[in-house]
Amino acid sequence: LILAFFLVVSEENIWNPGYTYDCPRDYHWMTSTEAYQIFTGRNVGASTGDGGNFEYDTSFEQMTYFGQCGWFGYEWGSRNRHHFRFADSHLTGTYKSAGSPDSRRPDLDPIRNGEISLRVDKFAGVVCVLDDSQSSGSATGGELWVSDGSHTGTIRATEINPGDSHSHANVSYLTVFDGALFFSANDGVHGAEPYRFVAEDDRGRGTARLLSDLRRGPESSKPRYFTGCGGLLWFAANDGLHGEELFVSTGALGFLDREVGDAAHSGSFPEIGGAGTWMTADVATGRTSSSPASLTCLGGSTLLFAATQGRTGRELWRASFNTSVTIELVRDIFRGSRSSNPKYLTVYNRRAYFTADDGEHGVELWSTDGTAYGTKLVTDIRSGLASSSPHFLTPFNNRLYFVAKQDAGRSTLVPRATQLWSTDGITTSKVYDHTESLFDVDFNALDAAWPPRLGSLGTEALFFPARRGGTPVIGGVSRGYARGSGLVPSTQAFAVYDADEYDELSLQLNIEPPESGTLTLTQLAGARIVKGDGTLDPHLMLRGSMLQINNALAHLLFSAKSGFNGLATIRASIADTCENYQNTSCANSMEAISNVFIRQINEPPTITITSLSDNPIIYFTDPDLTETSFGIDPRSGKTIFPRVLVNLTAEPGLISLSRTAGLSFLQGDGVLDKVQVFEATIEDANRAVARLRYSSSSSSSSAEDRIYVSINDNGYSGATGPKEASAILNITTST
């Protein structure tokens, strides 16, 4: 297969490794793997502009750019340019030299102390390769895309906000209704408004048409929560006159598109002059917003949603449509003007389930049949006023699943203790009965989806973004400096207030557990140290006035000890010393805590290589990765260890692994591959490469071939993200 490539010269000659560079229409930015497949000529010695230092005759092969096409040697536009970069050059260090023959394989940046030293100067541009999947147009900003699940079947469906990569349509709240796709988008002229899209070819391309300019002009109505119910499309929007209220649409085009017509879907969506979208009711009168949310279709023509009205607060409402739309309150769950704040409305077994607070049970799970009498508390997971705060209600395998917290406890691995629960409407229980199974759910990611639910794969599995640990425990006191200190108010861990502000106070600070860290006071500000010396102490005792102690606390530092991971608690106790009083009844004391969650810093993996003719030895190590686990697999009873990503690229020969057990291949299959990319535990990866075999394709009697090796730890073993190591294994083969 011969692929056409295109070298794009950059105006600037300084490379930004974190920047995405655009390619011309019908091309995409070539990767290093693609480059090794396209450019197969040998590259012995440094690349030059005169064709020297090569093992074969290059006198008749055209140079990449050197001395031609308006270039004077390596210079073009009065700037020196050597390196054309690939899409992953910031990871691999590969480049195509402007002074090498067209067929020469990519060169590499130098490796110093085991790490690639990226050259950002003398940047020439990027290498692009022909790609039919990009034929929908040139680079744009965020737009609507379509995919059939394959690389070539993933294309841009339409361009709503024309322009360059900074012109974003901000497509959101995608909802299928009556054979078309509805969503919110911004075309750069009308602001964020409702749009309708219908595919017009077999690949999914089509035209997005403005449904209605609800807020006339460039301002946005910001439509959201599109929900089909009773043959109508419901959503929340702000027309600029009534605040954010409930709107409904037949899906027909408004007056702005009457000249365009709708030949693609004329049967379902006849033109009706803009009368197909209208506001249902002004629940919160005037410009005040009722802010409809959590829209869900109970069945038939009944829509349930949460809305705010001054008299009842935020409660559960119902909308229905017969010949006209009727809007009414279902039930004032938290009686009076206080809000029950219903959320996560989801239909399960012909009832709508949601979370609400009635003022007596905290935020718990409720259900309704759409009537006041049929709206009831399902279960009180945390009894009394405490809240279990169920989130992300998801029907799955004949039960309703959600995440909630049963108690206020937390572990050193999981500061926010949430668990997976399920109910059938009668019995409610934790999904995992025999393990603690605490985890931190990524609430922001799930709440950003519409509808906000857990992901399900048929009847096989539930998916949700979560992590064990890593979420800091929220705490701290703002504006903690005492009156008259003269310091700018800011946030600090502890602040002291005493009505008798000139009394002598005694403050004790203790770290639990002591092996978690130490405390340092960078300034005393007049306070006296009674216990400790103020530098890396597990325990401290101070004396001074309220002003002096607060000013000292403003300069309190916590330092984690090496090797400790988890939750550390700083316990502070303050007491009067009674030095200004004759009796001991003056003594008053108080205690407070501040929690610190400590995560280890991720250390990079290492690669040890030994070249032994056709049987090289490669060994991966990563000490902190082997100390990390994801618990016990309930099926096998074995510890689940994190997996690494390994990349092996041979030049010019082929490589075979000694075994493939435990490997998940992303490229290649482990036998006679030019490129192998796989995920595995580090132990399985080492077993696979322990007896790696290299098959040379060189025809020379003595040649030095290479295997490019990289390993990525995926960032499982601490903060600062994934770390990678790479190396080059030189192999001398003899024939």
C-alpha positions in Angstrom: 0.0 0.0 0.0 1.5 3.3 -1.1 0.3 6.3 0.9 0.9 9.9 -0.4 2.5 12.2 2.2 2.7 15.9 2.4 5.3 18.1 4.2 3.8 21.3 5.6 6.3 24.1 6.4 5.7 26.1 9.5 5.9 29.9 9.6 7.7 29.7 12.9 10.9 27.6 13.4 10.4 26.9 17.1 8.4 23.7 17.9 5.8 23.6 20.7 5.7 19.9 21.7 2.3 20.4 23.4 0.6 22.0 20.3 -1.6 20.3 17.7 -0.6 21.4 14.2 -3.1 21.2 11.4 -2.8 19.4 8.1 -4.3 20.3 4.7 -7.7 19.0 3.6 -7.9 15.2 3.2 -4.7 14.7 5.3 -4.0 13.9 8.9 -0.8 14.4 11.0 1.4 11.3 10.4 2.4 9.2 13.5 5.8 7.7 14.0 4.4 4.2 13.4 3.0 5.4 10.0 6.4 7.0 9.2 8.3 3.8 9.8 5.9 2.0 7.4 6.2 4.7 4.7 9.9 5.8 4.9 11.9 2.5 4.8 15.3 3.6 3.5 18.3 3.1 5.8 19.6 6.0 7.9 23.1 5.2 8.9 25.0 8.3 10.1 23.6 11.8 10.5 21.3 13.2 7.9 22.9 15.7 5.6 22.0 17.9 2.7 24.5 16.4 0.2 23.4 12.8 0.3 26.6 11.6 2.1 27.0 9.1 4.9 24.6 6.6 3.4 25.2 2.9 2.6 23.4 3.1 -0.7 23.5 5.4 -3.7 21.4 8.5 -3.0 22.7 10.6 -5.9 19.5 10.1 -7.9 17.0 10.4 -4.9 15.4 13.7 -4.3 16.0 15.4 -1.0 13.1 16.3 1.3 13.6 20.1 1.0 17.3 20.9 1.2 18.4 23.4 -1.4 15.2 23.2 -3.5 11.7 24.7 -3.6 13.0 28.1 -2.7 15.2 26.8 0.2 18.9 27.9 0.4 20.3 24.8 2.1 18.4 24.4 5.3 17.2 28.0 5.2 13.8 29.2 4.1 12.1 32.5 4.9 15.4 33.7 6.5 15.1 31.0 9.2 17.1 27.8 9.7 14.8 24.7 9.5 15.8 21.0 10.0 13.1 18.9 11.6 9.6 17.9 10.3 7.7 16.5 13.3 5.2 13.7 13.6 2.0 13.7 15.8 3.7 11.7 18.6 7.2 13.2 18.3 6.8 14.8 21.7 6.8 11.2 23.0 9.1 9.4 20.6 11.6 12.1 19.6 11.2 11.2 15.9 11.6 13.6 13.0 12.0 13.7 9.3 15.1 15.7 8.3 14.7 18.4 5.7 18.2 17.4 4.5 17.6 13.7 4.0 16.4 11.6 1.0 12.7 11.1 0.7 12.9 7.4 1.6 15.2 7.8 4.7 13.6 6.5 7.9 12.9 9.0 10.6 15.8 10.2 12.8 15.7 10.5 16.6 16.5 13.3 19.0 19.5 12.5 21.2 19.0 10.4 24.4 20.7 11.8 27.5 20.7 10.0 30.9 18.1 7.5 29.5 15.6 10.3 28.5 14.8 11.8 25.1 16.2 15.4 24.8 13.7 17.0 22.5 15.1 19.6 20.1 12.6 22.5 19.8 14.7 24.8 17.6 15.2 24.5 13.9 11.6 23.3 13.5 10.6 22.9 9.9 7.0 21.8 10.1 4.9 18.6 10.2 4.5 15.5 8.0 0.9 14.8 6.9 -0.5 11.6 5.2 -3.5 11.1 3.0 -6.5 10.0 4.9 -10.0 9.6 3.6 -11.5 10.0 7.0 -10.5 13.7 6.9 -12.3 14.3 3.6 -15.2 16.0 5.3 -13.2 19.2 5.3 -10.3 21.1 6.8 -9.6 21.6 10.5 -12.3 23.3 12.5 -13.2 23.8 16.1 -15.5 21.6 18.1 -18.3 20.4 15.8 -20.8 17.5 15.5 -19.1 14.2 14.5 -20.4 10.8 13.5 -18.8 7.3 13.9 -19.6 3.7 13.0 -17.0 2.6 15.5 -14.1 2.4 13.1 -11.2 4.8 12.4 -12.2 5.5 8.8 -15.9 5.7 9.8 -15.3 8.6 12.2 -15.9 11.8 10.4 -17.3 15.3 10.9 -21.0 15.2 10.3 -21.5 18.9 9.6 -20.0 22.3 10.2 -22.3 24.5 12.3 -19.9 27.3 13.2 -17.7 27.9 10.1 -14.1 29.0 10.6 -10.8 27.8 11.9 -9.9 25.6 14.9 -11.0 28.4 17.2 -14.6 28.4 15.9 -16.5 26.1 18.2 -20.2 25.1 17.8 -20.3 23.8 21.4 -22.7 21.0 20.6 -24.4 19.6 23.8 -27.5 17.7 25.1 -27.7 15.4 22.0 -31.1 13.7 22.0 -32.8 11.5 19.3 -36.4 12.4 18.6 -38.7 11.2 15.8 -35.8 10.0 13.6 -33.7 13.2 13.9 -31.0 14.4 16.3 -31.7 17.5 18.4 -29.1 19.5 20.4 -27.9 22.9 21.5 -25.3 24.6 19.3 -23.9 28.0 18.5 -23.4 29.0 14.8 -21.5 32.2 15.8 -24.5 34.4 14.7 -27.5 33.4 16.8 -25.9 32.3 20.0 -26.6 28.9 21.6 -30.0 27.8 20.2 -31.8 24.5 19.5 -30.8 22.7 16.3 -32.0 19.7 14.4 -29.8 17.3 12.4 -30.8 14.7 9.8 -28.2 12.4 8.1 -28.3 12.8 4.3 -25.8 10.1 3.2 -24.7 6.6 4.1 -21.8 7.8 6.1 -23.9 10.0 8.4 -23.1 13.5 7.0 -26.0 16.0 6.8 -27.0 19.5 7.6 -27.8 21.0 11.0 -30.7 23.5 10.8 -31.7 26.1 13.4 -35.0 24.9 15.0 -35.9 28.4 16.3 -34.0 31.5 17.4 -35.7 31.6 20.8 -33.6 34.6 22.0 -33.5 36.8 18.9 -30.1 38.0 17.8 -26.6 37.0 19.0 -27.6 36.2 22.6 -28.2 32.6 23.6 -31.3 31.0 24.9 -29.0 28.1 26.1 -31.5 25.2 25.5 -30.7 22.0 27.5 -32.2 18.8 28.8 -33.9 17.8 25.5 -36.4 15.0 26.3 -39.0 13.4 24.0 -42.4 12.6 25.5 -45.9 12.3 24.1 -44.8 13.0 20.5 -43.2 16.3 21.5 -39.7 17.5 22.4 -39.4 19.2 25.7 -36.4 21.3 26.9 -35.4 24.2 29.2 -34.4 27.6 27.6 -34.3 31.3 28.3 -35.9 33.6 25.7 -34.7 36.7 27.5 -38.2 37.8 28.5 -39.3 35.1 31.0 -36.1 33.7 32.5 -35.3 30.0 32.0 -38.6 28.1 31.6 -40.0 24.9 30.0 -40.3 24.9 26.2 -41.9 22.3 23.9 -41.4 21.7 20.1 -42.9 19.5 17.4 -39.5 19.5 15.8 -40.6 21.6 12.8 -38.3 24.3 11.4 -38.8 27.9 12.4 -39.2 30.9 10.1 -35.4 31.4 9.6 -35.1 28.2 7.5 -38.4 28.5 5.5 -36.4 29.3 2.3 -34.1 26.3 2.8 -36.9 23.8 3.0 -36.6 20.3 4.5 -36.4 17.9 1.7 -34.5 15.4 3.8 -37.3 14.9 6.2 -40.3 16.7 4.9 -42.8 14.0 5.9 -42.0 14.2 9.6 -41.2 17.9 9.9 -43.4 20.1 7.7 -42.7 23.8 7.6 -45.2 25.7 9.8 -43.6 29.1 9.9 -41.9 29.0 13.3 -45.0 28.0 15.3 -43.6 24.6 16.1 -41.7 25.7 19.2 -43.1 27.6 22.1 -42.9 28.2 25.9 -45.3 26.0 27.9 -45.8 28.2 31.0 -44.1 31.0 33.0 -43.9 29.0 36.2 -41.7 31.7 37.9 -43.4 34.8 36.6 -41.5 37.6 35.0 -37.8 37.4 34.3 -37.3 35.1 37.3 -36.3 31.6 36.2 -38.0 28.4 37.3 -34.9 26.6 35.9 -36.6 23.3 34.8 -34.2 20.3 35.1 -34.1 16.5 35.5 -36.7 16.1 32.7 -38.0 12.6 32.3 -41.0 11.0 30.5 -43.1 9.0 32.9 -45.1 7.5 30.0 -47.9 8.5 27.6 -47.8 12.3 27.5 -46.7 13.0 31.1 -43.4 14.7 31.6 -41.9 15.1 35.1 -39.3 17.8 36.0 -37.9 19.8 38.9 -38.7 23.6 38.9 -38.6 26.5 41.3 -41.4 28.8 42.3 -41.3 31.3 45.1 -44.2 29.9 47.1 -43.1 26.3 47.1 -39.3 26.4 46.5 -37.8 23.9 44.2 -40.2 20.9 43.9 -41.5 18.2 41.6 -43.8 19.3 38.6 -45.8 17.6 35.9 -46.5 18.6 32.3 -49.0 16.9 30.1 -50.3 17.5 26.5 -53.7 16.7 25.0 -54.9 19.5 22.9 -52.9 22.0 25.0 -50.1 21.8 27.5 -51.0 21.7 31.2 -48.4 22.4 33.9 -49.0 21.7 37.6 -47.2 20.9 40.9 -47.1 17.2 41.8 -46.3 17.6 45.5 -44.7 20.1 47.8 -42.3 17.5 49.4 -40.6 20.0 51.7 -43.6 21.9 52.8 -43.6 25.7 52.5 -41.0 27.8 50.7 -38.1 25.4 51.5 -36.9 23.2 48.6 -36.8 19.4 48.4 -34.6 19.9 45.3 -35.6 16.8 43.3 -32.8 15.4 41.1 -31.9 12.5 38.8 -35.5 11.6 37.8 -35.4 8.2 36.2 -38.2 5.9 35.1 -38.1 2.3 36.4 -41.0 -0.2 36.5 -43.5 2.5 35.4 -42.6 4.8 38.3 -40.2 7.8 38.3 -37.4 7.6 40.9 -35.5 10.6 42.1 -33.7 12.1 45.1 -35.2 14.7 47.4 -35.1 16.1 50.9 -38.4 16.4 52.8 -36.8 18.1 55.8 -37.1 15.0 58.0 -34.9 12.3 56.3 -32.2 14.3 54.5 -31.5 13.7 50.8 -32.8 10.2 50.1 -34.4 8.0 47.4 -38.1 8.8 46.4 -40.5 7.5 43.7 -43.7 8.8 42.2 -46.5 7.7 39.8 -47.1 11.4 38.9 -49.6 12.1 41.6 -49.3 13.7 45.0 -50.6 10.6 46.8 -48.3 8.3 44.8 -45.1 10.3 45.7 -43.3 8.4 48.5 -40.0 7.9 50.2 -38.5 4.6 49.0 -35.8 4.1 51.7 -33.9 6.1 54.3 -30.4 4.8 53.9 -29.0 7.1 56.5 -31.6 7.4 59.2 -32.7 10.7 60.5 -31.7 14.1 59.1 -28.4 12.8 57.6 -28.3 12.3 53.8 -27.2 9.4 51.8 -27.3 11.6 48.7 -28.1 9.1 46.0 -26.7 10.0 42.6 -26.9 8.7 39.0 -30.0 6.5 39.1 -29.6 3.9 36.4 -32.0 1.0 35.4 -30.0 -2.2 34.8 -30.9 -5.9 34.9 -34.3 -5.4 36.4 -33.1 -3.2 39.3 -32.3 0.5 39.8 -28.6 1.2 40.5 -27.1 4.3 42.1 -24.2 5.5 44.2 -24.8 6.7 47.8 -23.1 6.9 51.2 -24.3 5.0 54.2 -22.3 6.7 56.9 -19.8 9.6 57.4 -16.9 7.2 57.5 -14.0 7.3 55.1 -10.8 5.3 54.5 -7.3 6.4 53.8 -7.8 5.3 50.2 -11.2 6.9 49.8 -11.9 10.3 51.5 -15.4 10.5 50.0 -16.9 7.2 50.9 -19.5 6.3 48.3 -20.8 2.9 47.5 -22.9 1.2 44.8 -26.5 0.4 45.7 -29.5 -1.1 44.0 -33.3 -1.3 44.6 -36.3 -3.0 43.1 -38.6 -0.4 44.7 -39.2 -2.6 47.8 -35.8 -3.8 49.0 -32.7 -1.6 48.8 -29.2 -2.9 49.5 -25.5 -2.4 48.8 -24.3 -4.2 45.7 -21.2 -5.5 47.5 -22.2 -7.0 50.9 -18.9 -8.6 51.9 -16.4 -5.9 51.1 -16.1 -2.2 52.0 -16.1 -1.3 48.3 -15.6 2.4 48.8 -14.7 4.6 45.8 -14.6 8.2 44.7 -17.0 8.7 41.8 -16.1 11.5 39.3 -19.3 13.5 40.0 -18.4 16.3 37.6 -18.0 13.9 34.6 -21.2 12.1 35.2 -23.2 15.3 35.9 -22.0 16.8 32.6 -23.7 14.0 30.7 -27.3 14.0 29.6 -29.0 12.2 31.1 -26.6 11.9 34.1 -26.4 8.1 34.6 -24.0 5.3 35.0 -23.0 3.7 31.7 -24.3 0.3 30.9 -23.3 -2.3 28.3 -26.5 -4.2 27.5 -27.1 -6.5 30.5 -23.4 -7.3 30.9 -21.9 -4.6 33.0 -22.1 -1.1 34.5 -19.4 1.5 33.9 -18.6 4.7 35.8 -15.5 6.9 36.2 -14.1 6.5 39.7 -10.9 6.2 41.6 -9.6 4.8 44.9 -8.3 7.9 46.6 -7.0 11.1 45.1 -9.9 13.3 46.1 -8.7 15.9 48.7 -10.9 16.2 51.8 -12.5 19.6 51.7 -11.8 21.7 54.7 -10.1 24.9 55.8 -11.2 28.2 57.3 -11.3 31.4 55.3 -10.5 34.8 56.6 -8.7 33.3 59.6 -6.6 36.2 60.8 -7.5 37.9 64.0 -8.7 41.4 64.3 -6.0 44.0 64.2 -3.4 41.7 62.8 -2.8 44.0 59.8 -2.6 40.9 57.5 -4.6 40.3 54.3 -7.4 37.8 55.0 -6.8 34.5 53.3 -7.4 30.8 53.8 -5.5 28.8 56.4 -6.0 25.4 58.1 -6.8 26.8 61.6 -7.9 30.1 63.1 -8.5 31.0 66.8 -11.1 33.3 68.1 -11.5 34.3 71.8 -13.8 37.0 73.2 -11.0 37.7 75.7 -8.6 38.4 72.9 -5.7 39.5 75.2 -5.7 36.4 77.4 -2.8 34.0 77.3 -3.7 30.9 75.3 -2.1 27.5 74.9 -2.3 25.7 71.6 -1.4 22.0 71.0 -0.9 20.6 67.5 -0.6 16.8 67.0 -0.4 14.8 63.8 -2.2 11.4 63.6 -0.7 9.1 62.8 2.7 10.5 63.8 4.5 8.7 60.9 2.4 10.6 58.3 4.2 13.9 58.5 5.6 16.9 60.4 4.8 20.5 61.2 7.0 23.6 60.7 6.4 27.2 61.7 8.2 29.5 59.4 7.4 32.5 61.6 6.4 32.7 65.3 5.0 36.3 65.2 5.5 36.7 69.0 4.2 33.3 70.0 6.4 31.1 72.2 7.2 27.4 71.5 6.7 25.3 74.6 7.0 21.8 73.0 9.1 21.1 69.9 11.3 23.5 68.1 9.1 24.6 65.2 10.9 22.6 62.5 9.6 19.2 61.3 7.8 18.4 64.5 5.1 15.7 64.9 3.8 17.6 68.0 3.9 21.3 68.8 2.7 23.4 71.7 2.5 27.2 71.5 1.6 30.0 73.9 0.7 33.5 73.2 -2.2 35.9 72.7 -5.0 35.2 70.2 -3.3 37.6 67.8 0.1 36.1 68.1 -1.1 32.5 67.7 -3.2 33.3 64.7 -0.3 35.1 63.0 1.9 32.0 63.8 -0.7 29.7 62.4 -0.8 31.6 59.1 2.8 30.3 58.6 2.2 26.7 59.5 3.4 24.1 57.0 2.7 20.4 56.8 5.3 18.1 55.3 4.5 14.5 54.4 7.0 11.9 55.3 8.5 9.7 52.7 6.7 6.4 52.2 3.3 7.4 53.7 0.1 7.4 51.7 -3.4 8.1 52.8 -5.2 10.3 55.3 -3.3 12.4 57.9 -5.1 14.4 60.6 -3.8 17.5 62.3 -5.5 17.9 65.6 -5.5 21.3 67.3 -6.6 22.0 70.8 -6.7 25.5 72.3 -7.2 26.4 76.0 -6.9 29.4 78.3 -3.9 29.4 80.6 -5.8 31.3 83.4 -2.7 33.4 84.1 -4.8 36.5 84.5 -7.3 34.9 86.8 -7.3 33.7 90.5 -9.4 30.6 90.1 -9.4 27.6 87.7 -13.0 28.1 86.6 -11.7 30.3 83.8 -10.3 27.4 81.9 -12.0 26.8 78.6 -10.8 24.6 75.8 -11.8 23.6 72.3 -10.6 21.2 69.7 -10.6 21.1 65.8 -9.1 19.0 63.1 -7.8 19.5 59.6 -7.4 16.5 57.3 -4.7 16.1 54.7 -4.9 13.4 52.0 -1.4 12.4 50.9 -0.7 10.7 47.5 2.6 9.3 46.5 4.4 10.9 43.5 4.5 8.5 40.5 8.0 7.4 39.7 8.8 6.5 36.1 9.4 2.9 35.0 12.9 1.9 33.8 14.1 -0.3 31.0 17.3 -2.5 31.2 18.4 -3.9 27.8 21.2 -6.2 26.8 21.9 -6.9 23.1 22.9 -10.5 22.5 22.8 -11.0 18.7 19.4 -12.2 17.7 18.2 -12.8 21.2 18.1 -9.5 23.1 17.3 -9.2 26.8 14.8 -6.6 27.9 13.6 -6.1 31.5 11.1 -3.6 32.9 11.0 -2.3 36.4 8.7 0.1 38.3 8.9 -0.3 42.1 5.9 1.9 43.0 3.7 0.2 40.4 4.3 -3.2 42.0 3.2 -1.7 45.3 -0.2 -0.6 43.8 -3.2 -2.9 43.5 -6.9 -2.7 42.7 -8.1 -5.2 45.3 -9.0 -8.9 44.8 -10.7 -10.3 41.7 -13.8 -12.1 43.1 -13.7 -14.7 40.3 -10.1 -15.8 40.6 -9.3 -14.6 44.1 -6.1 -13.1 42.8 -4.8 -9.6 43.4 -5.5 -7.2 40.6 -2.4 -5.2 39.6 -2.4 -2.2 37.3 -1.3 -2.7 33.7 1.5 -1.0 31.7 1.5 -0.1 28.0 4.5 -1.5 26.0 5.5 -0.5 22.5 8.1 -2.5 20.5 9.1 -1.4 17.0 11.6 -3.3 14.9 13.8 -1.9 12.1 14.0 -3.4 9.6 13.2 -6.9 10.8 10.4 -8.6 12.8 10.0 -9.5 16.4 8.3 -12.4 18.2 7.5 -12.7 21.9 8.3 -15.8 24.0 4.7 -15.9 25.3 1.5 -13.9 25.1 -0.4 -15.0 28.2 -1.9 -12.0 30.0 -1.3 -9.6 27.1 -4.0 -7.4 25.4 -2.7 -6.4 22.0 -3.5 -3.1 20.5 -1.3 -3.7 17.5 0.3 -6.9 16.3 -0.2 -10.4 17.7 3.1 -11.3 19.2 4.5 -13.3 16.3 6.7 -11.9 13.5 5.5 -8.3 13.9 7.2 -5.1 12.9 5.3 -3.2 15.6 3.8 -4.6 18.8 1.7 -2.6 21.2 0.1 -4.3 24.2 -1.1 -3.8 27.7 -0.2 -6.2 30.6 0.9 -6.3 34.2 4.6 -5.6 34.5 5.3 -9.2 35.4 3.5 -10.5 32.3 5.3 -8.0 30.2 8.6 -9.2 31.5 7.7 -12.8 30.8 6.7 -11.9 27.3 10.0 -10.1 26.4 12.3 -12.4 28.5 13.2 -14.5 25.4 12.3 -12.0 22.6 13.4 -13.2 19.2 14.4 -10.8 16.4 14.3 -11.9 12.7 16.4 -9.7 10.5 15.3 -8.8 7.0 18.7 -7.3 6.1 20.5 -8.8 3.1 24.0 -7.5 4.1 26.5 -9.8 5.7 26.8 -7.7 8.8 24.3 -5.1 9.8 23.1 -3.3 13.0 19.4 -3.4 13.4 17.3 -1.7 16.1 14.3 -2.3 18.3 12.7 0.8 19.7 11.3 0.0 23.2 8.9 2.1 25.3 6.8 1.5 28.5 4.1 3.7 30.0 2.9 3.1 33.5 -0.6 4.7 32.8 -0.3 6.8 35.9 -1.8 4.3 38.3 0.8 4.6 41.1 0.6 8.2 42.2 0.2 11.8 41.4 1.7 13.8 38.4 0.2 11.6 35.7 1.6 8.7 33.6 5.3 8.3 33.2 7.2 6.7 30.3 10.6 5.2 29.6 12.1 4.5 26.2 15.3 2.9 24.9 16.8 1.7 21.7 18.2 -1.8 21.5 20.9 -2.2 18.9 21.2 -5.7 17.4 24.1 -6.9 15.3 23.2 -9.7 13.0 25.5 -11.8 11.0 24.8 -13.9 7.9 
